[in-house]
Amino acid sequence: MRRCVIFFSSLIMLLILMSFRYTSKVEVPETLKVTEPTEFSYPKYETPIATTIVAPPFLGSSYIGFKEALAFKESRGDYFSINTLGYLGKYQFGIGTLQLMGVYNSTYFLNNPELQEKVFHTNIARNKWILRRDIDRFVGKYIGGTKITESGMLAAAHLAGAGNVKKYLRSYGQIDVADAYGTTIAKYLKKFSGYDVSHVSPKRNPKV
């Protein structure tokens, strides 16, 4: 008897709930219907990965590792970056340095990743020529607790110019300079120490 009461009670509740059931049809306005593939875009001067990179690529101590680590420090590897001081591209070149490399159109430079890579390599070769005697003299020595390496010197020259790197080395760290954001030659010498840049040949006044 008890089982019958439970069964019929459940059946009655189910019928009551079903009595409240209703259906409705929602009409989508014609203007909101998607009837064909749609295009999307992203900002002209940004790459899709520019805002997702959170760490430099690990490429070991190779030359590629060197330039990508330096690029990450300068711009997070963004070819289309312009900083608050007007420095351009993945490696943050100033107009004056670009002109030394034979580049006079900053807009073309900013939108040409291949040219940016050529300018970087050319500038490394130029700085290596300027610092050639100091490389022979100081590589392997310690200044301020940091071992001086060729890659560290070239990275510091990219930051502050080869002339300032010479002053730092020849004063044994007494004459140091910082960029507008507070980064010093000493920091770059330490941060970019130990990369293999031996295959870059020093060149006097090279052009791209």
Secondary structure, DSSP 8 states (H G I E B T S, - for coil): -HHHHHHHHHHHHHHHHHHT---------GGG---S-------TT--TTTTT--S----TTSHHHHHHHHHHHHHTT-TT-B-TT--BTTTTB-HHHHHHTT---HHHHHT-HHHHHHHHHHHHHHHHHHTHHHHHHHTT-EETTEE--HHHHHHHHHHH-HHHHHHHHHTTTSS--B-TTS-BHHHHHHHTTT---TTS---SS---
